């Protein structure tokens, strides 16, 4: 089973990202579940969502305490939340930022991970360019597909196409593809 924990703030599409990832897995004939965990439900408040992917039925229902991957939509959360808590030693860390892990002072936290398993991608900037709003979720899913190889970009784009009206879907697919290609080149 591959488990992903998403960290972000209310209004960034954290819950939608987990749902899209689960749909992408379903489209690959796999089992998946996505669910959120809310504290105070307001824009800007920290939000966590989860996605599990497996080749067999998933019976677990509790929050993911030991993720295989972390997708962080807002790097300021590292200052207030133990985002890396429970991350498996061979896990993946994907952070939405136009700055490097070193510039974010996260290189020490990411150092124990295998080489190439931790990186940043300017998902908000990519989304602003293609979607017109700094909503990083689709771009981060495209980047995640390239980073971890757990799902294919084609499945991510199909999930986006199913979830959004045509024009919005096309813009988000472009954002996901752009981020995917950036990570694939850097990897």
Order of alpha helices (4+ residues) and beta strands (2+ residues): beta-alpha-beta-beta-beta-beta-alpha-beta-alpha-alpha-alpha-alpha
